[in-house]
Every structure is written in C-alpha cells, then in structure tokens.
Amino acid sequence: MTTDSWINESLYADWGQRFLVKRELARVQSSFQDIVIFESFSHGRVMLLDGVVQITEADEFVYQEMLAHVPLLAHGAASRVLIIGAGDGGVLRRVLQHRNLARAVMVEIDGEVIRLAKEFLPGIAGDAWTDPRAEVIVGDGIDYVRKAADSSFDAIIVDSTDPIGVGEVLFTDEFYANCARILSAGGLVVNQCGVPFMQADELRETSARRRKFFPHVSAYVAAVPTYVGGYMTLGIAAKQAALDAVPAATLRARAEAAGVLGTTRYWSPEIQEGAFHLPPYIAQHLPRG
C-alpha cells in the first residue's frame, strides 16, 4: 500500500530518527520479534526489528563490508567462518566474496527474517543463499556454538540486535567461552557493540566479558548513517596479537589475493588500518593493558 506516513525508530526514549514511508511492504510478528519492511524515499528499502533500524539498501554496504572484510583480512587465512544472525544475508554475501573461503555457516534464529529478506531485499544477499560453500541454518546460535566441535572455525562474526530481547543471550560469558573453544589457534570473534555515544555500556561490558576468554580485545569503528549517534563500534576478540595493527600494504595484498580489492564502497586497506585508531571517548571503554 502507498502511505504518506512516517515511521519513527524507537531505539532511544528521548532521541531518534524517522523515515517518510513510500510504501509498506511487510509487517510480520514472528515468534521472536516484530518485523517491518518498507520502501523509503531517501534510503531505499528499510528493515526494522522491534522498531529499530537494522538495514537500509542505501547504507548497508558500510556495516556489511566492515563486519565481514575487516576480521577476515586481519586474520589473513580464515577459511571456515561462522556467522550468527545476519538474517538479511549481507554478511554472508561479503564473506563468500573471499576466494580462500572453504565454508561459511550462518545460523539465524528467526526464519521469518530470512524469508522476508529474500522476498523484499533480494539485492542484499545476491547469490549468497545458493553458494555451495554456504550452509544456512534456522536455529539458535547459542545452541550451535555450544555443540560445535573444538577448533572448528577460524572466525566468528556475530551480527545481532542489541543485548535486549532476542539478542541478549549473545553477550554472555557462556557464549564467549564457547566461541573461544570452537575457534582455531589464531581465531577471532567480531560483534557489533553499538554506538558508544549513546550505548557506551554495551562496548564496555562486552569488551570486559570477552577479555575473560581472549587475550587480545580491541574495537574498530564504522560510520553507518542510519545507526544514529556517530561511530558504531565493532568489537574484536582474538587469540593472536596485533590483528588491530595490520599495515595497509599487507591488507591490500590480502584483499587482492582474496578477490575483494576494488569491489567495496566503504572498506579500503587504509580505512581498516585507521578504523582501529579510536577517539578517546570510545577508547576509554576498552579494557586497559
């Protein structure tokens, strides 16, 4: 249907953004959350979960590229990747761009997100759903990580909602302990840690929790226009040191070998190198030493 109404994001009680709705495409109450997809005038199609913007066609490339390419290129040899969440398929698509990838397992708890993304946001995932290297599971990521074999993945990418509601269990001690167990010797886990201007507790508490199980904890930033409040942080916890200090020249060579160089709109070797140099107002929330 065509409307002249606005949709207001409800992430914060006293600050927000709104979109003029061109057309509402879907409104579904799944077993887990309220899902809305609409066509906007400014950002293409937009998906909200429980009233919070998850993805827009206009700026999805920023978040997806930084969530997928940064950890894989920092690692340098990750061939087995576990993705938790990311039901729109955008992270899966970027991970599959890497030629050296042998296997990508994606576990999304809400099958309705996948179904609606395939129907109304097909450009986000592209051909990822049918790639033979990809295994897409509708299920509980916590349970999958709990049952997975030791050292069975090189990288884990967690693309979850904030630590409330359905996303809350992805920020627990048990979850990170199991992540450490199922990662190989040089493995790493990355997850979104919110916009620290508004959600500093998320970065601080998540980083402190991951520090219990990983020797190297840091974060990097990405400027996603529709994640209001300035920089979004992506937290990285690794078994190997210096993944936050890989030189741009090394990243360029790895990206070229992986087939990623020249395909991106936000990520570049220099952007990745610089993204770990945090403003002090963000860096103060990371564990010291």
DODRENDREN-345662 format. One record per residue (C-alpha): x, y, z; residue number from 0; chain. Coordinates in nm, 3 decimals. Layout:
+---------+---------+---------+-----+----+
:       u :       v :       w :   i : ch :
+---------+---------+---------+-----+----+
:       X :       Y :       Z : NUM :  A :
...
+---------+---------+---------+-----+----+
//
This chain:
+---------+---------+---------+-----+----+
:       u :       v :       w :   i : ch :
+---------+---------+---------+-----+----+
:   0.000 :   0.000 :   0.000 :   0 :  A :
:   0.105 :   0.361 :  -0.052 :   1 :  A :
:   0.115 :   0.586 :   0.251 :   2 :  A :
:   0.206 :   0.940 :   0.346 :   3 :  A :
:   0.302 :   0.839 :   0.698 :   4 :  A :
:   0.628 :   0.843 :   0.886 :   5 :  A :
:   0.795 :   0.558 :   1.069 :   6 :  A :
:   0.978 :   0.655 :   1.385 :   7 :  A :
:   1.264 :   0.445 :   1.516 :   8 :  A :
:   1.213 :   0.356 :   1.883 :   9 :  A :
:   1.568 :   0.263 :   1.990 :  10 :  A :
:   1.604 :   0.552 :   2.236 :  11 :  A :
:   1.330 :   0.700 :   2.450 :  12 :  A :
:   1.439 :   1.060 :   2.402 :  13 :  A :
:   1.614 :   1.076 :   2.063 :  14 :  A :
:   1.550 :   0.919 :   1.727 :  15 :  A :
:   1.511 :   0.935 :   1.354 :  16 :  A :
:   1.216 :   0.895 :   1.123 :  17 :  A :
:   1.157 :   0.795 :   0.764 :  18 :  A :
:   0.884 :   0.908 :   0.526 :  19 :  A :
:   0.723 :   0.587 :   0.406 :  20 :  A :
:   0.676 :   0.548 :   0.033 :  21 :  A :
:   0.522 :   0.203 :   0.064 :  22 :  A :
:   0.491 :  -0.052 :   0.341 :  23 :  A :
:   0.596 :  -0.393 :   0.209 :  24 :  A :
:   0.566 :  -0.626 :   0.507 :  25 :  A :
:   0.465 :  -0.620 :   0.871 :  26 :  A :
:   0.505 :  -0.954 :   1.046 :  27 :  A :
:   0.504 :  -1.060 :   1.410 :  28 :  A :
:   0.734 :  -1.362 :   1.418 :  29 :  A :
:   0.789 :  -1.594 :   1.713 :  30 :  A :
:   1.076 :  -1.368 :   1.819 :  31 :  A :
:   1.018 :  -1.009 :   1.711 :  32 :  A :
:   0.816 :  -0.755 :   1.515 :  33 :  A :
:   0.948 :  -0.722 :   1.159 :  34 :  A :
:   0.867 :  -0.429 :   0.931 :  35 :  A :
:   0.999 :  -0.370 :   0.581 :  36 :  A :
:   0.909 :  -0.056 :   0.394 :  37 :  A :
:   1.023 :   0.148 :   0.099 :  38 :  A :
:   1.154 :   0.491 :   0.191 :  39 :  A :
:   1.209 :   0.796 :  -0.025 :  40 :  A :
:   1.563 :   0.853 :   0.100 :  41 :  A :
:   1.724 :   0.514 :   0.178 :  42 :  A :
:   1.556 :   0.260 :  -0.046 :  43 :  A :
:   1.405 :  -0.035 :   0.135 :  44 :  A :
:   1.444 :  -0.049 :   0.512 :  45 :  A :
:   1.407 :  -0.333 :   0.764 :  46 :  A :
:   1.318 :  -0.271 :   1.129 :  47 :  A :
:   1.316 :  -0.530 :   1.406 :  48 :  A :
:   1.115 :  -0.434 :   1.713 :  49 :  A :
:   1.111 :  -0.076 :   1.592 :  50 :  A :
:   1.489 :  -0.049 :   1.543 :  51 :  A :
:   1.652 :   0.006 :   1.203 :  52 :  A :
:   1.860 :  -0.298 :   1.106 :  53 :  A :
:   1.944 :  -0.233 :   0.745 :  54 :  A :
:   1.872 :   0.003 :   0.459 :  55 :  A :
:   1.952 :  -0.052 :   0.094 :  56 :  A :
:   2.130 :   0.284 :   0.079 :  57 :  A :
:   2.393 :   0.237 :   0.350 :  58 :  A :
:   2.408 :  -0.138 :   0.419 :  59 :  A :
:   2.744 :  -0.160 :   0.243 :  60 :  A :
:   2.919 :   0.028 :   0.524 :  61 :  A :
:   2.822 :  -0.210 :   0.801 :  62 :  A :
:   2.839 :  -0.530 :   0.599 :  63 :  A :
:   3.181 :  -0.460 :   0.448 :  64 :  A :
:   3.335 :  -0.364 :   0.780 :  65 :  A :
:   3.180 :  -0.654 :   0.970 :  66 :  A :
:   3.292 :  -0.913 :   0.714 :  67 :  A :
:   3.611 :  -0.792 :   0.545 :  68 :  A :
:   3.794 :  -0.649 :   0.846 :  69 :  A :
:   3.813 :  -0.972 :   1.050 :  70 :  A :
:   3.887 :  -1.196 :   0.752 :  71 :  A :
:   4.164 :  -0.973 :   0.619 :  72 :  A :
:   4.305 :  -0.910 :   0.967 :  73 :  A :
:   4.326 :  -1.286 :   1.018 :  74 :  A :
:   4.472 :  -1.346 :   0.673 :  75 :  A :
:   4.392 :  -1.716 :   0.642 :  76 :  A :
:   4.038 :  -1.771 :   0.766 :  77 :  A :
:   3.876 :  -2.040 :   0.554 :  78 :  A :
:   3.600 :  -2.155 :   0.793 :  79 :  A :
:   3.362 :  -1.883 :   0.910 :  80 :  A :
:   3.062 :  -1.895 :   1.141 :  81 :  A :
:   2.805 :  -1.616 :   1.110 :  82 :  A :
:   2.546 :  -1.576 :   1.385 :  83 :  A :
:   2.243 :  -1.367 :   1.300 :  84 :  A :
:   2.270 :  -1.157 :   0.982 :  85 :  A :
:   1.941 :  -1.291 :   0.850 :  86 :  A :
:   1.935 :  -1.046 :   0.561 :  87 :  A :
:   2.231 :  -1.232 :   0.405 :  88 :  A :
:   2.455 :  -0.930 :   0.355 :  89 :  A :
:   2.739 :  -1.052 :   0.576 :  90 :  A :
:   2.720 :  -1.396 :   0.417 :  91 :  A :
:   2.750 :  -1.239 :   0.073 :  92 :  A :
:   3.062 :  -1.042 :   0.171 :  93 :  A :
:   3.225 :  -1.341 :   0.340 :  94 :  A :
:   3.166 :  -1.550 :   0.027 :  95 :  A :
:   3.350 :  -1.291 :  -0.181 :  96 :  A :
:   3.673 :  -1.424 :  -0.031 :  97 :  A :
:   3.822 :  -1.680 :  -0.270 :  98 :  A :
:   4.005 :  -1.866 :   0.005 :  99 :  A :
:   3.684 :  -1.932 :   0.197 : 100 :  A :
:   3.604 :  -2.304 :   0.216 : 101 :  A :
:   3.293 :  -2.299 :   0.434 : 102 :  A :
:   3.054 :  -2.044 :   0.578 : 103 :  A :
:   2.787 :  -2.149 :   0.827 : 104 :  A :
:   2.516 :  -1.895 :   0.903 : 105 :  A :
:   2.283 :  -1.950 :   1.198 : 106 :  A :
:   1.983 :  -1.717 :   1.220 : 107 :  A :
:   1.723 :  -1.776 :   1.490 : 108 :  A :
:   1.431 :  -1.614 :   1.306 : 109 :  A :
:   1.342 :  -1.779 :   0.976 : 110 :  A :
:   1.097 :  -1.501 :   0.902 : 111 :  A :
:   1.384 :  -1.253 :   0.871 : 112 :  A :
:   1.545 :  -1.473 :   0.606 : 113 :  A :
:   1.217 :  -1.528 :   0.423 : 114 :  A :
:   1.128 :  -1.160 :   0.414 : 115 :  A :
:   1.481 :  -1.055 :   0.316 : 116 :  A :
:   1.475 :  -1.298 :   0.023 : 117 :  A :
:   1.139 :  -1.161 :  -0.089 : 118 :  A :
:   1.178 :  -0.788 :  -0.032 : 119 :  A :
:   1.556 :  -0.725 :  -0.006 : 120 :  A :
:   1.699 :  -0.966 :  -0.264 : 121 :  A :
:   1.988 :  -0.738 :  -0.357 : 122 :  A :
:   2.137 :  -0.751 :  -0.007 : 123 :  A :
:   2.241 :  -1.117 :  -0.024 : 124 :  A :
:   2.255 :  -1.159 :  -0.401 : 125 :  A :
:   2.350 :  -1.518 :  -0.484 : 126 :  A :
:   2.477 :  -1.598 :  -0.134 : 127 :  A :
:   2.181 :  -1.819 :  -0.047 : 128 :  A :
:   2.270 :  -2.071 :  -0.321 : 129 :  A :
:   2.650 :  -2.068 :  -0.291 : 130 :  A :
:   2.769 :  -2.428 :  -0.236 : 131 :  A :
:   3.015 :  -2.313 :   0.032 : 132 :  A :
:   2.731 :  -2.173 :   0.243 : 133 :  A :
:   2.520 :  -2.360 :   0.495 : 134 :  A :
:   2.225 :  -2.159 :   0.624 : 135 :  A :
:   2.062 :  -2.286 :   0.942 : 136 :  A :
:   1.745 :  -2.151 :   1.100 : 137 :  A :
:   1.823 :  -2.214 :   1.463 : 138 :  A :
:   1.967 :  -2.092 :   1.790 : 139 :  A :
:   2.322 :  -1.958 :   1.756 : 140 :  A :
:   2.387 :  -2.014 :   2.126 : 141 :  A :
:   2.297 :  -2.380 :   2.093 : 142 :  A :
:   2.504 :  -2.416 :   1.775 : 143 :  A :
:   2.813 :  -2.271 :   1.941 : 144 :  A :
:   2.757 :  -2.487 :   2.248 : 145 :  A :
:   2.754 :  -2.805 :   2.037 : 146 :  A :
:   3.017 :  -2.720 :   1.775 : 147 :  A :
:   3.347 :  -2.909 :   1.777 : 148 :  A :
:   3.666 :  -2.761 :   1.922 : 149 :  A :
:   3.871 :  -2.554 :   1.674 : 150 :  A :
:   3.610 :  -2.594 :   1.401 : 151 :  A :
:   3.614 :  -2.230 :   1.283 : 152 :  A :
:   3.875 :  -1.964 :   1.213 : 153 :  A :
:   3.644 :  -1.665 :   1.255 : 154 :  A :
:   3.306 :  -1.595 :   1.413 : 155 :  A :
:   3.102 :  -1.294 :   1.304 : 156 :  A :
:   2.810 :  -1.202 :   1.528 : 157 :  A :
:   2.557 :  -0.971 :   1.364 : 158 :  A :
:   2.294 :  -0.941 :   1.632 : 159 :  A :
:   2.042 :  -0.696 :   1.763 : 160 :  A :
:   2.139 :  -0.505 :   2.077 : 161 :  A :
:   2.169 :  -0.704 :   2.405 : 162 :  A :
:   1.799 :  -0.682 :   2.482 : 163 :  A :
:   1.527 :  -0.929 :   2.390 : 164 :  A :
:   1.628 :  -1.198 :   2.141 : 165 :  A :
:   1.987 :  -1.071 :   2.115 : 166 :  A :
:   2.063 :  -1.069 :   2.487 : 167 :  A :
:   2.197 :  -1.426 :   2.512 : 168 :  A :
:   2.467 :  -1.348 :   2.255 : 169 :  A :
:   2.651 :  -1.134 :   2.510 : 170 :  A :
:   2.705 :  -1.384 :   2.794 : 171 :  A :
:   3.011 :  -1.548 :   2.949 : 172 :  A :
:   2.897 :  -1.889 :   2.831 : 173 :  A :
:   2.868 :  -1.771 :   2.473 : 174 :  A :
:   3.217 :  -1.619 :   2.460 : 175 :  A :
:   3.370 :  -1.919 :   2.637 : 176 :  A :
:   3.228 :  -2.144 :   2.368 : 177 :  A :
:   3.343 :  -1.905 :   2.094 : 178 :  A :
:   3.698 :  -1.934 :   2.227 : 179 :  A :
:   3.669 :  -2.313 :   2.238 : 180 :  A :
:   3.544 :  -2.361 :   1.882 : 181 :  A :
:   3.794 :  -2.116 :   1.729 : 182 :  A :
:   4.125 :  -2.237 :   1.589 : 183 :  A :
:   4.458 :  -2.126 :   1.736 : 184 :  A :
:   4.466 :  -1.793 :   1.555 : 185 :  A :
:   4.090 :  -1.740 :   1.564 : 186 :  A :
:   3.885 :  -1.429 :   1.633 : 187 :  A :
:   3.530 :  -1.320 :   1.701 : 188 :  A :
:   3.375 :  -0.990 :   1.594 : 189 :  A :
:   3.044 :  -0.845 :   1.700 : 190 :  A :
:   2.867 :  -0.513 :   1.690 : 191 :  A :
:   2.898 :  -0.321 :   2.016 : 192 :  A :
:   2.657 :  -0.039 :   1.949 : 193 :  A :
:   2.703 :   0.335 :   1.904 : 194 :  A :
:   2.918 :   0.435 :   2.204 : 195 :  A :
:   2.799 :   0.794 :   2.212 : 196 :  A :
:   2.464 :   0.651 :   2.324 : 197 :  A :
:   2.547 :   0.291 :   2.420 : 198 :  A :
:   2.885 :   0.306 :   2.593 : 199 :  A :
:   2.781 :   0.039 :   2.844 : 200 :  A :
:   2.746 :  -0.208 :   2.560 : 201 :  A :
:   3.105 :  -0.163 :   2.443 : 202 :  A :
:   3.248 :  -0.155 :   2.796 : 203 :  A :
:   3.063 :  -0.458 :   2.931 : 204 :  A :
:   3.102 :  -0.671 :   2.620 : 205 :  A :
:   3.473 :  -0.597 :   2.595 : 206 :  A :
:   3.531 :  -0.680 :   2.962 : 207 :  A :
:   3.341 :  -1.004 :   2.923 : 208 :  A :
:   3.535 :  -1.115 :   2.616 : 209 :  A :
:   3.863 :  -1.031 :   2.788 : 210 :  A :
:   3.799 :  -1.324 :   3.024 : 211 :  A :
:   3.832 :  -1.566 :   2.734 : 212 :  A :
:   4.055 :  -1.392 :   2.478 : 213 :  A :
:   4.398 :  -1.237 :   2.536 : 214 :  A :
:   4.354 :  -0.962 :   2.278 : 215 :  A :
:   4.046 :  -0.740 :   2.284 : 216 :  A :
:   4.001 :  -0.423 :   2.080 : 217 :  A :
:   3.745 :  -0.245 :   1.867 : 218 :  A :
:   3.716 :  -0.053 :   1.544 : 219 :  A :
:   3.469 :   0.198 :   1.410 : 220 :  A :
:   3.243 :   0.242 :   1.110 : 221 :  A :
:   3.027 :   0.540 :   1.024 : 222 :  A :
:   2.684 :   0.398 :   0.935 : 223 :  A :
:   2.446 :   0.688 :   0.866 : 224 :  A :
:   2.129 :   0.516 :   0.987 : 225 :  A :
:   2.284 :   0.393 :   1.312 : 226 :  A :
:   2.236 :   0.733 :   1.469 : 227 :  A :
:   2.479 :   0.879 :   1.718 : 228 :  A :
:   2.811 :   0.888 :   1.534 : 229 :  A :
:   3.053 :   0.599 :   1.505 : 230 :  A :
:   2.936 :   0.244 :   1.555 : 231 :  A :
:   3.189 :   0.016 :   1.722 : 232 :  A :
:   3.266 :  -0.338 :   1.617 : 233 :  A :
:   3.440 :  -0.534 :   1.890 : 234 :  A :
:   3.712 :  -0.784 :   1.804 : 235 :  A :
:   3.847 :  -1.050 :   2.040 : 236 :  A :
:   4.136 :  -1.262 :   1.917 : 237 :  A :
:   4.369 :  -1.542 :   2.017 : 238 :  A :
:   4.656 :  -1.385 :   1.824 : 239 :  A :
:   4.810 :  -1.043 :   1.882 : 240 :  A :
:   4.828 :  -0.737 :   1.657 : 241 :  A :
:   4.523 :  -0.804 :   1.442 : 242 :  A :
:   4.434 :  -0.440 :   1.506 : 243 :  A :
:   4.768 :  -0.324 :   1.365 : 244 :  A :
:   4.799 :  -0.496 :   1.026 : 245 :  A :
:   4.962 :  -0.248 :   0.784 : 246 :  A :
:   4.761 :  -0.122 :   0.489 : 247 :  A :
:   5.012 :  -0.272 :   0.243 : 248 :  A :
:   4.957 :  -0.618 :   0.391 : 249 :  A :
:   4.581 :  -0.573 :   0.390 : 250 :  A :
:   4.594 :  -0.464 :   0.025 : 251 :  A :
:   4.787 :  -0.776 :  -0.075 : 252 :  A :
:   4.548 :  -1.000 :   0.118 : 253 :  A :
:   4.243 :  -0.828 :  -0.030 : 254 :  A :
:   4.382 :  -0.866 :  -0.381 : 255 :  A :
:   4.452 :  -1.236 :  -0.325 : 256 :  A :
:   4.103 :  -1.281 :  -0.180 : 257 :  A :
:   3.937 :  -1.110 :  -0.477 : 258 :  A :
:   3.793 :  -0.832 :  -0.262 : 259 :  A :
:   4.009 :  -0.537 :  -0.369 : 260 :  A :
:   3.815 :  -0.296 :  -0.589 : 261 :  A :
:   3.473 :  -0.440 :  -0.502 : 262 :  A :
:   3.397 :  -0.224 :  -0.198 : 263 :  A :
:   3.234 :   0.114 :  -0.139 : 264 :  A :
:   3.347 :   0.180 :   0.220 : 265 :  A :
:   3.623 :  -0.063 :   0.311 : 266 :  A :
:   3.977 :   0.002 :   0.193 : 267 :  A :
:   4.314 :  -0.105 :   0.333 : 268 :  A :
:   4.365 :   0.243 :   0.472 : 269 :  A :
:   4.016 :   0.259 :   0.622 : 270 :  A :
:   4.078 :  -0.071 :   0.802 : 271 :  A :
:   4.416 :   0.039 :   0.934 : 272 :  A :
:   4.271 :   0.368 :   1.055 : 273 :  A :
:   3.949 :   0.225 :   1.198 : 274 :  A :
:   4.134 :   0.083 :   1.499 : 275 :  A :
:   4.263 :   0.429 :   1.598 : 276 :  A :
:   3.976 :   0.519 :   1.827 : 277 :  A :
:   3.869 :   0.861 :   1.952 : 278 :  A :
:   3.943 :   0.884 :   2.326 : 279 :  A :
:   3.573 :   0.896 :   2.416 : 280 :  A :
:   3.543 :   0.546 :   2.267 : 281 :  A :
:   3.883 :   0.403 :   2.362 : 282 :  A :
:   3.822 :   0.475 :   2.732 : 283 :  A :
:   3.563 :   0.195 :   2.741 : 284 :  A :
:   3.805 :  -0.080 :   2.637 : 285 :  A :
:   3.997 :  -0.291 :   2.891 : 286 :  A :
:   4.335 :  -0.141 :   2.971 : 287 :  A :
:   4.666 :  -0.324 :   2.937 : 288 :  A :
+---------+---------+---------+-----+----+
//
